[in-house]
Each structure stands twice: as structure tokens, then as C-alpha cells.
Amino acid sequence: MQQPTETLPATPEGLSRAAAILRAGGLVAFPTETVYGLGAHARDDRAVARIFEAKGRPRFNPLIVHLPDVAAVRKIAVMSDAAERLADAFWPGPMTLVLPVAPDAGLSPLVTAGLDTVAVRVPEHPVAQNLLRVFGGPVAAPSANPSGRVSPTRADHVRDGLSGRIEAVVNGGACPVGVESTIIGLAGRPALLRPGGLPVEAVEACLGAPLGAAGEGISAPGQLASHYAPGAPVRLDVSAPGADEFWIGFGPGTGDAPMTLSATGDLVEAAANLFHALREADIRAAGRTIAIAPIPEHGLGRAINDRLRRAAAPRP
């Protein structure tokens, strides 16, 4: 059912209105340092179910619970020594931990997709922090876009994909990191479940050991093979695009490209530009293949390449 979608300012009045909508079981998109999230009260079954409905998201795909601080995380998840160490180093920030669910967490089972673990994050963005504190409870929030499509880094991206399906979007400007959080599994041996806005090298340095690989099955968001996809087909590692391809460059030597993720080869800039560039290229390509210049596989480059590989994967 279509409904008006309010655009709320990131003011005390706007955040008070957003929190009231969440308490009433509504859906509110809000900015984080990574991408815009689509928030619902994580203890309200109906509200959480509406996230899946609005996004067209598979029900087996778990959600990330956003909380304002580590003390709030401890109320819904079991924190190990490794979790405490990572939280102390990187929260608030673009890191999600997958931890055993606390016995009295009270979360909707839709949040965890029936698993005995929960993905939790303490975002750094001041608007997200203020909203979480005004609301006063756990907020389940995947990216605020139709499932499988390009993630939103601006309020107008949210409106483009979800207007009429959600109650409101808080306009907090462009997201500074631009790719989703790094997800670390800590229910067993520490494992990288999804590269993201926190470089893997920093996590491994903090733990003093390399991370393991993700196991079989879906244990965290962002693990579907085809994801983050524009409408046009995508081809990767292209140094010499075809005449019928729309080229997105990266680094020196790609000055002929009509669009670039970073002319200087800055991976931080490239990550921040990635999803907006894919959306803009989808429009400008007009059905042609989008060709992407090679991106180095280190630091934030790992997260960028992860998103690009999923964007280029065969569509279901």
C-alpha cells in the first residue's frame, strides 16, 4: 500500500518525529557514516516484517541492529573478550559484530533470521547517534534501498527507491564513508563475513591474528552473490573500454573516462563515491554496459571490489 513519505530535517524536532514513528511501528530511513539505513523497532515483529516487505528482501537474510553504545549492545548480545577489544578500538564506527544473542534480548526473530546470533553495530554518524538516543531502543536497519539494488548514500537515493513504501527519511546529507560496515563473525573463530568501511588489516592488527573466511550459508547481511546492482550490466577490471561501454575510471591515466571514482587513486574518496557513481552511471549509460577500471585489492579497495563483484554477478 502506497503512503506519503515524509522528509524530516536532522533537527531535534525532526528526530523526535522520527522516533515517534519508530515507536508506532513505522519505518524511518536515516543516515549513518556508511549508507542510509532503513530503521524499524527491533522488538516489534510487525515493524521488522515491514522492512522485508518494503525492500523486497529475502526473509533468510538477517538484519543489523543499531545501538548507541556498547552498554546497549551488551543487553542484546554476548560480548566475548575479542568483541570487547574490537568494540573498544572501533566503536562508534563502520564495524558490525556477529555475536551470540543474549537470552533476554527480546528481539523479533525476523531480525536474526532464526539464527542464534545477532549482528550489532554502534554507528558514528551524529544523526544516527541522536536518533538512537531519542528513540531509546534497538533499531534494526538494513540499507534503505530495494533489495539487491545500489545502496543509498543520500536522502534522494532513498526516496528514489522507497518513496511511498516507508513513513519517513531523515535528511542528514551525504554519507562520508559510502560503503557498508565491515562485518566480523565472533560466534566462533573470528571471521570476515563482509569487507566494508573498516579495513580488514586494522581488525587483524587489533586481534593479533588473521581473520578466517566466512562459512557456508547466510550468517550476516550482504552475503548474497548478486547484490548492490544497477539496472545496467557491469564489467570489471576494464583498462580499455569498448566503444559501446560507459567507463568509470579510477586513478591517474583514466582521464578519458566520463566519470571517475577518484582521479588521484584515493581509496577513501572512491569508497565515498561508489554507490552514487553507480546510480549516476546507470542513468548516463542508457542501457549500455558499465565498465569499471581496476581497483587495488587492499585497504578499502577490498570492500569496493566486493561490492563491484556482487554488482557484476549474474542476476537471479
C-alpha positions as a Markdown table, in Angstrom:
| # | Residue | x | y | z |
|---|---|---|---|---|
| 1 | Met | 0.0 | 0.0 | 0.0 |
| 2 | Gln | 1.4 | 3.4 | -1.0 |
| 3 | Gln | 1.7 | 6.1 | 1.6 |
| 4 | Pro | 3.2 | 9.6 | 1.8 |
| 5 | Thr | 6.9 | 9.5 | 2.8 |
| 6 | Glu | 7.9 | 12.5 | 4.9 |
| 7 | Thr | 11.3 | 14.1 | 4.6 |
| 8 | Leu | 12.4 | 15.1 | 8.1 |
| 9 | Pro | 15.3 | 17.5 | 8.9 |
| 10 | Ala | 18.1 | 16.3 | 11.2 |
| 11 | Thr | 16.9 | 18.7 | 13.9 |
| 12 | Pro | 15.7 | 17.9 | 17.5 |
| 13 | Glu | 12.1 | 18.3 | 16.2 |
| 14 | Gly | 12.8 | 16.1 | 13.1 |
| 15 | Leu | 14.4 | 13.4 | 15.2 |
| 16 | Ser | 11.6 | 13.5 | 17.8 |
| 17 | Arg | 9.1 | 12.9 | 15.0 |
| 18 | Ala | 11.3 | 10.1 | 13.6 |
| 19 | Ala | 11.5 | 8.4 | 17.0 |
| 20 | Ala | 7.7 | 8.7 | 17.4 |
| 21 | Ile | 7.2 | 6.9 | 14.0 |
| 22 | Leu | 9.5 | 4.1 | 15.1 |
| 23 | Arg | 7.7 | 3.6 | 18.4 |
| 24 | Ala | 4.4 | 3.4 | 16.4 |
| 25 | Gly | 5.8 | 0.6 | 14.2 |
| 26 | Gly | 6.7 | 2.8 | 11.3 |
| 27 | Leu | 9.8 | 2.7 | 9.0 |
| 28 | Val | 12.3 | 5.6 | 9.1 |
| 29 | Ala | 15.4 | 5.9 | 6.8 |
| 30 | Phe | 18.3 | 7.7 | 8.5 |
| 31 | Pro | 22.0 | 8.4 | 7.6 |
| 32 | Thr | 24.9 | 6.6 | 9.1 |
| 33 | Glu | 28.6 | 7.1 | 8.3 |
| 34 | Thr | 28.4 | 4.2 | 5.8 |
| 35 | Val | 25.0 | 4.3 | 4.0 |
| 36 | Tyr | 21.4 | 5.3 | 4.8 |
| 37 | Gly | 19.7 | 2.6 | 6.9 |
| 38 | Leu | 16.0 | 1.7 | 6.9 |
| 39 | Gly | 15.1 | 1.5 | 10.6 |
| 40 | Ala | 12.4 | -0.3 | 12.5 |
| 41 | His | 11.8 | -1.1 | 16.2 |
| 42 | Ala | 13.8 | -4.3 | 16.5 |
| 43 | Arg | 11.4 | -5.8 | 19.1 |
| 44 | Asp | 8.3 | -5.2 | 17.0 |
| 45 | Asp | 7.6 | -8.2 | 14.8 |
| 46 | Arg | 5.2 | -6.3 | 12.5 |
| 47 | Ala | 7.6 | -3.4 | 12.1 |
| 48 | Val | 10.5 | -5.6 | 11.2 |
| 49 | Ala | 8.4 | -7.6 | 8.8 |
| 50 | Arg | 7.6 | -4.3 | 7.0 |
| 51 | Ile | 11.3 | -3.8 | 6.3 |
| 52 | Phe | 11.3 | -7.1 | 4.3 |
| 53 | Glu | 8.1 | -6.0 | 2.5 |
| 54 | Ala | 9.3 | -2.5 | 1.7 |
| 55 | Lys | 12.7 | -3.7 | 0.4 |
| 56 | Gly | 11.5 | -7.0 | -1.2 |
| 57 | Arg | 14.2 | -8.6 | 0.9 |
| 58 | Pro | 14.5 | -12.4 | 1.3 |
| 59 | Arg | 13.4 | -13.4 | 4.8 |
| 60 | Phe | 16.5 | -15.6 | 5.3 |
| 61 | Asn | 18.8 | -12.6 | 5.2 |
| 62 | Pro | 19.4 | -11.2 | 8.8 |
| 63 | Leu | 19.4 | -7.6 | 9.8 |
| 64 | Ile | 21.9 | -5.4 | 11.7 |
| 65 | Val | 20.7 | -3.9 | 15.0 |
| 66 | His | 21.9 | -0.4 | 15.6 |
| 67 | Leu | 22.6 | 0.8 | 19.1 |
| 68 | Pro | 24.1 | 4.0 | 20.6 |
| 69 | Asp | 26.8 | 2.4 | 22.7 |
| 70 | Val | 28.5 | -0.8 | 24.0 |
| 71 | Ala | 26.4 | -0.8 | 27.1 |
| 72 | Ala | 23.3 | -1.1 | 25.0 |
| 73 | Val | 24.9 | -3.9 | 22.9 |
| 74 | Arg | 25.6 | -5.9 | 26.0 |
| 75 | Lys | 21.8 | -6.0 | 26.7 |
| 76 | Ile | 21.1 | -8.0 | 23.5 |
| 77 | Ala | 24.3 | -9.8 | 22.7 |
| 78 | Val | 27.0 | -11.8 | 24.5 |
| 79 | Met | 30.3 | -9.9 | 24.3 |
| 80 | Ser | 33.5 | -12.1 | 24.2 |
| 81 | Asp | 37.0 | -10.7 | 25.1 |
| 82 | Ala | 37.7 | -10.3 | 21.4 |
| 83 | Ala | 34.4 | -8.4 | 20.9 |
| 84 | Glu | 35.2 | -6.1 | 23.8 |
| 85 | Arg | 38.7 | -5.4 | 22.3 |
| 86 | Leu | 37.3 | -4.6 | 18.9 |
| 87 | Ala | 34.5 | -2.5 | 20.3 |
| 88 | Asp | 36.9 | -0.5 | 22.4 |
| 89 | Ala | 39.1 | 0.1 | 19.3 |
| 90 | Phe | 36.5 | 0.7 | 16.6 |
| 91 | Trp | 33.1 | 1.7 | 18.0 |
| 92 | Pro | 31.4 | 4.0 | 17.2 |
| 93 | Gly | 32.4 | 3.3 | 13.6 |
| 94 | Pro | 31.8 | 1.3 | 10.5 |
| 95 | Met | 32.2 | -2.2 | 12.1 |
| 96 | Thr | 29.4 | -4.8 | 12.7 |
| 97 | Leu | 30.0 | -7.8 | 15.0 |
| 98 | Val | 28.0 | -11.0 | 14.8 |
| 99 | Leu | 27.6 | -12.3 | 18.3 |
| 100 | Pro | 25.5 | -14.9 | 20.2 |
| 101 | Val | 22.1 | -13.5 | 21.1 |
| 102 | Ala | 21.6 | -12.7 | 24.8 |
| 103 | Pro | 19.0 | -14.9 | 26.4 |
| 104 | Asp | 16.7 | -12.0 | 27.3 |
| 105 | Ala | 17.4 | -9.8 | 24.2 |
| 106 | Gly | 13.7 | -9.7 | 23.3 |
| 107 | Leu | 14.4 | -9.2 | 19.6 |
| 108 | Ser | 12.0 | -10.1 | 16.8 |
| 109 | Pro | 13.1 | -13.5 | 15.4 |
| 110 | Leu | 12.9 | -11.9 | 12.0 |
| 111 | Val | 15.9 | -9.7 | 12.9 |
| 112 | Thr | 18.2 | -12.8 | 13.3 |
| 113 | Ala | 16.5 | -14.8 | 10.5 |
| 114 | Gly | 16.1 | -17.6 | 13.1 |
| 115 | Leu | 19.8 | -17.8 | 13.9 |
| 116 | Asp | 21.3 | -17.9 | 17.4 |
| 117 | Thr | 23.5 | -14.9 | 16.5 |
| 118 | Val | 22.7 | -11.2 | 16.0 |
| 119 | Ala | 24.6 | -8.6 | 14.0 |
| 120 | Val | 25.2 | -5.4 | 16.0 |
| 121 | Arg | 26.7 | -2.0 | 15.3 |
| 122 | Val | 27.3 | 1.3 | 17.1 |
| 123 | Pro | 27.2 | 3.9 | 14.3 |
| 124 | Glu | 29.4 | 7.0 | 14.4 |
| 125 | His | 27.2 | 9.4 | 12.5 |
| 126 | Pro | 25.8 | 12.1 | 14.8 |
| 127 | Val | 22.3 | 12.0 | 13.3 |
| 128 | Ala | 22.2 | 8.2 | 13.8 |
| 129 | Gln | 23.5 | 8.6 | 17.3 |
| 130 | Asn | 21.0 | 11.2 | 18.2 |
| 131 | Leu | 18.1 | 9.3 | 16.7 |
| 132 | Leu | 19.1 | 6.1 | 18.6 |
| 133 | Arg | 19.3 | 8.0 | 21.9 |
| 134 | Val | 15.9 | 9.8 | 21.4 |
| 135 | Phe | 14.3 | 6.5 | 20.4 |
| 136 | Gly | 15.8 | 4.6 | 23.3 |
| 137 | Gly | 15.8 | 1.1 | 22.0 |
| 138 | Pro | 17.4 | -1.3 | 19.4 |
| 139 | Val | 16.8 | -0.3 | 15.8 |
| 140 | Ala | 17.0 | -3.0 | 13.1 |
| 141 | Ala | 18.3 | -1.3 | 9.9 |
| 142 | Pro | 19.5 | -2.7 | 6.6 |
| 143 | Ser | 20.4 | -0.4 | 3.8 |
| 144 | Ala | 17.4 | 1.8 | 2.7 |
| 145 | Asn | 17.1 | 0.6 | -0.8 |
| 146 | Pro | 15.1 | -2.1 | -2.7 |
| 147 | Ser | 16.8 | -5.4 | -2.1 |
| 148 | Gly | 19.8 | -6.2 | -4.4 |
| 149 | Arg | 20.0 | -2.7 | -5.8 |
| 150 | Val | 22.6 | 0.1 | -5.3 |
| 151 | Ser | 22.8 | 1.2 | -1.7 |
| 152 | Pro | 21.8 | 4.8 | -0.8 |
| 153 | Thr | 24.3 | 7.4 | 0.4 |
| 154 | Arg | 22.0 | 10.4 | 0.1 |
| 155 | Ala | 18.4 | 11.1 | 1.1 |
| 156 | Asp | 17.2 | 11.4 | -2.5 |
| 157 | His | 18.6 | 7.9 | -3.2 |
| 158 | Val | 16.3 | 6.6 | -0.5 |
| 159 | Arg | 13.3 | 8.5 | -2.0 |
| 160 | Asp | 14.1 | 7.2 | -5.5 |
| 161 | Gly | 13.8 | 3.6 | -4.3 |
| 162 | Leu | 11.4 | 3.6 | -1.4 |
| 163 | Ser | 9.1 | 6.6 | -1.6 |
| 164 | Gly | 5.6 | 5.6 | -0.9 |
| 165 | Arg | 6.7 | 2.4 | 1.0 |
| 166 | Ile | 8.0 | 3.9 | 4.2 |
| 167 | Glu | 6.9 | 6.6 | 6.6 |
| 168 | Ala | 9.9 | 9.0 | 6.6 |
| 169 | Val | 13.5 | 9.7 | 5.7 |
| 170 | Val | 15.8 | 11.9 | 7.8 |
| 171 | Asn | 17.9 | 14.1 | 5.6 |
| 172 | Gly | 21.4 | 14.1 | 7.0 |
| 173 | Gly | 23.3 | 14.8 | 3.8 |
| 174 | Ala | 25.8 | 12.5 | 2.1 |
| 175 | Cys | 27.3 | 9.6 | 3.9 |
| 176 | Pro | 31.0 | 10.2 | 4.4 |
| 177 | Val | 32.3 | 6.5 | 4.2 |
| 178 | Gly | 30.0 | 5.4 | 1.4 |
| 179 | Val | 30.2 | 1.6 | 1.7 |
| 180 | Glu | 28.6 | -0.6 | 4.3 |
| 181 | Ser | 30.2 | -1.7 | 7.5 |
| 182 | Thr | 32.8 | -4.4 | 7.8 |
| 183 | Ile | 31.2 | -7.5 | 9.4 |
| 184 | Ile | 33.2 | -9.7 | 11.7 |
| 185 | Gly | 31.8 | -13.0 | 12.9 |
| 186 | Leu | 32.7 | -13.8 | 16.6 |
| 187 | Ala | 30.4 | -16.7 | 17.4 |
| 188 | Gly | 33.4 | -19.0 | 16.8 |
| 189 | Arg | 36.9 | -18.3 | 15.4 |
| 190 | Pro | 36.9 | -14.6 | 14.3 |
| 191 | Ala | 36.0 | -14.5 | 10.6 |
| 192 | Leu | 35.5 | -11.9 | 7.9 |
| 193 | Leu | 31.9 | -12.1 | 6.8 |
| 194 | Arg | 31.8 | -8.9 | 4.7 |
| 195 | Pro | 34.6 | -6.4 | 3.9 |
| 196 | Gly | 33.5 | -2.8 | 4.4 |
| 197 | Gly | 34.3 | 0.7 | 5.7 |
| 198 | Leu | 36.8 | -0.5 | 8.3 |
| 199 | Pro | 39.9 | -2.0 | 6.6 |
| 200 | Val | 40.4 | -5.7 | 7.4 |
| 201 | Glu | 44.1 | -5.0 | 8.1 |
| 202 | Ala | 43.1 | -2.8 | 11.1 |
| 203 | Val | 40.8 | -5.5 | 12.5 |
| 204 | Glu | 43.6 | -8.2 | 12.2 |
| 205 | Ala | 46.1 | -5.9 | 13.8 |
| 206 | Cys | 43.8 | -5.3 | 16.8 |
| 207 | Leu | 43.1 | -9.1 | 17.2 |
| 208 | Gly | 46.8 | -10.0 | 16.6 |
| 209 | Ala | 45.8 | -12.8 | 14.2 |
| 210 | Pro | 44.4 | -13.1 | 10.7 |
| 211 | Leu | 40.6 | -13.5 | 10.2 |
| 212 | Gly | 39.1 | -16.7 | 9.0 |
| 213 | Ala | 36.8 | -16.9 | 6.0 |
| 214 | Ala | 33.0 | -17.0 | 6.1 |
| 215 | Gly | 31.5 | -20.5 | 6.2 |
| 216 | Glu | 28.6 | -21.8 | 4.1 |
| 217 | Gly | 25.2 | -20.3 | 4.2 |
| 218 | Ile | 24.0 | -16.8 | 5.1 |
| 219 | Ser | 25.1 | -15.7 | 8.5 |
| 220 | Ala | 25.2 | -11.9 | 8.0 |
| 221 | Pro | 23.8 | -9.2 | 5.7 |
| 222 | Gly | 25.5 | -8.5 | 2.4 |
| 223 | Gln | 26.4 | -12.1 | 1.6 |
| 224 | Leu | 24.1 | -12.7 | -1.4 |
| 225 | Ala | 26.1 | -13.4 | -4.6 |
| 226 | Ser | 24.2 | -10.8 | -6.6 |
| 227 | His | 23.8 | -7.5 | -4.7 |
| 228 | Tyr | 24.3 | -3.8 | -4.9 |
| 229 | Ala | 23.4 | -4.0 | -8.6 |
| 230 | Pro | 22.4 | -1.1 | -11.0 |
| 231 | Gly | 20.0 | -1.9 | -13.8 |
| 232 | Ala | 22.7 | -2.0 | -16.5 |
| 233 | Pro | 25.2 | -4.9 | -16.7 |
| 234 | Val | 28.6 | -4.3 | -15.1 |
| 235 | Arg | 32.1 | -5.4 | -16.3 |
| 236 | Leu | 35.1 | -5.1 | -14.0 |
| 237 | Asp | 38.9 | -4.5 | -14.3 |
| 238 | Val | 38.5 | -2.6 | -17.6 |
| 239 | Ser | 41.5 | -0.6 | -18.6 |
| 240 | Ala | 40.3 | -0.2 | -22.2 |
| 241 | Pro | 36.5 | 0.0 | -22.5 |
| 242 | Gly | 34.7 | -0.9 | -25.6 |
| 243 | Ala | 33.1 | 1.8 | -27.8 |
| 244 | Asp | 29.6 | 0.8 | -26.5 |
| 245 | Glu | 30.6 | 0.8 | -22.8 |
| 246 | Phe | 30.2 | 3.6 | -20.2 |
| 247 | Trp | 33.5 | 3.7 | -18.4 |
| 248 | Ile | 34.1 | 4.6 | -14.7 |
| 249 | Gly | 37.7 | 5.4 | -14.1 |
| 250 | Phe | 40.0 | 5.2 | -11.1 |
| 251 | Gly | 43.4 | 6.8 | -10.6 |
| 252 | Pro | 45.8 | 8.6 | -13.0 |
| 253 | Gly | 45.6 | 7.5 | -16.6 |
| 254 | Thr | 41.8 | 7.3 | -16.7 |
| 255 | Gly | 41.2 | 11.0 | -17.6 |
| 256 | Asp | 39.3 | 10.0 | -20.7 |
| 257 | Ala | 36.6 | 8.3 | -18.6 |
| 258 | Pro | 33.3 | 10.3 | -18.4 |
| 259 | Met | 33.2 | 9.5 | -14.7 |
| 260 | Thr | 35.8 | 8.6 | -12.0 |
| 261 | Leu | 35.7 | 7.2 | -8.5 |
| 262 | Ser | 38.9 | 9.1 | -7.7 |
| 263 | Ala | 41.1 | 10.8 | -10.2 |
| 264 | Thr | 44.1 | 10.6 | -7.8 |
| 265 | Gly | 43.6 | 6.9 | -6.9 |
| 266 | Asp | 42.4 | 7.7 | -3.3 |
| 267 | Leu | 40.5 | 4.7 | -2.0 |
| 268 | Val | 38.7 | 6.7 | 0.7 |
| 269 | Glu | 37.3 | 9.0 | -1.9 |
| 270 | Ala | 36.5 | 6.1 | -4.2 |
| 271 | Ala | 34.5 | 4.3 | -1.4 |
| 272 | Ala | 32.6 | 7.5 | -0.6 |
| 273 | Asn | 31.7 | 8.0 | -4.4 |
| 274 | Leu | 31.0 | 4.3 | -5.3 |
| 275 | Phe | 27.2 | 4.0 | -4.9 |
| 276 | His | 26.4 | 7.5 | -6.1 |
| 277 | Ala | 28.6 | 6.9 | -9.2 |
| 278 | Leu | 26.9 | 3.6 | -9.9 |
| 279 | Arg | 23.5 | 5.3 | -9.8 |
| 280 | Glu | 24.6 | 8.1 | -12.0 |
| 281 | Ala | 26.3 | 5.8 | -14.4 |
| 282 | Asp | 23.1 | 3.7 | -14.6 |
| 283 | Ile | 21.3 | 6.8 | -15.9 |
| 284 | Arg | 24.0 | 8.0 | -18.2 |
| 285 | Ala | 24.8 | 4.6 | -19.7 |
| 286 | Ala | 21.3 | 4.3 | -21.1 |
| 287 | Gly | 21.3 | 0.5 | -21.2 |
| 288 | Arg | 25.0 | 0.1 | -22.2 |
| 289 | Thr | 27.4 | -1.9 | -20.1 |
| 290 | Ile | 29.0 | -0.1 | -17.2 |
| 291 | Ala | 32.8 | -0.8 | -17.3 |
| 292 | Ile | 34.8 | -0.2 | -14.1 |
| 293 | Ala | 38.6 | 0.5 | -14.1 |
| 294 | Pro | 40.7 | -1.8 | -11.9 |
| 295 | Ile | 40.7 | -1.1 | -8.1 |
| 296 | Pro | 43.6 | -2.3 | -5.9 |
| 297 | Glu | 42.8 | -5.2 | -3.6 |
| 298 | His | 43.9 | -3.7 | -0.3 |
| 299 | Gly | 42.5 | -1.4 | 2.4 |
| 300 | Leu | 39.1 | -0.1 | 1.4 |
| 301 | Gly | 39.8 | -1.5 | -2.1 |
| 302 | Arg | 38.7 | -4.9 | -0.7 |
| 303 | Ala | 35.3 | -3.5 | 0.2 |
| 304 | Ile | 34.9 | -1.6 | -3.1 |
| 305 | Asn | 35.8 | -4.7 | -5.1 |
| 306 | Asp | 33.5 | -6.9 | -3.0 |
| 307 | Arg | 30.6 | -4.6 | -3.9 |
| 308 | Leu | 31.6 | -4.4 | -7.5 |
| 309 | Arg | 31.8 | -8.2 | -7.9 |
| 310 | Arg | 28.4 | -8.6 | -6.4 |
| 311 | Ala | 27.0 | -5.8 | -8.7 |
| 312 | Ala | 28.5 | -7.7 | -11.7 |
| 313 | Ala | 27.3 | -11.1 | -10.7 |
| 314 | Pro | 24.6 | -12.9 | -12.7 |
| 315 | Arg | 21.2 | -11.6 | -11.7 |
| 316 | Pro | 18.7 | -14.1 | -10.1 |
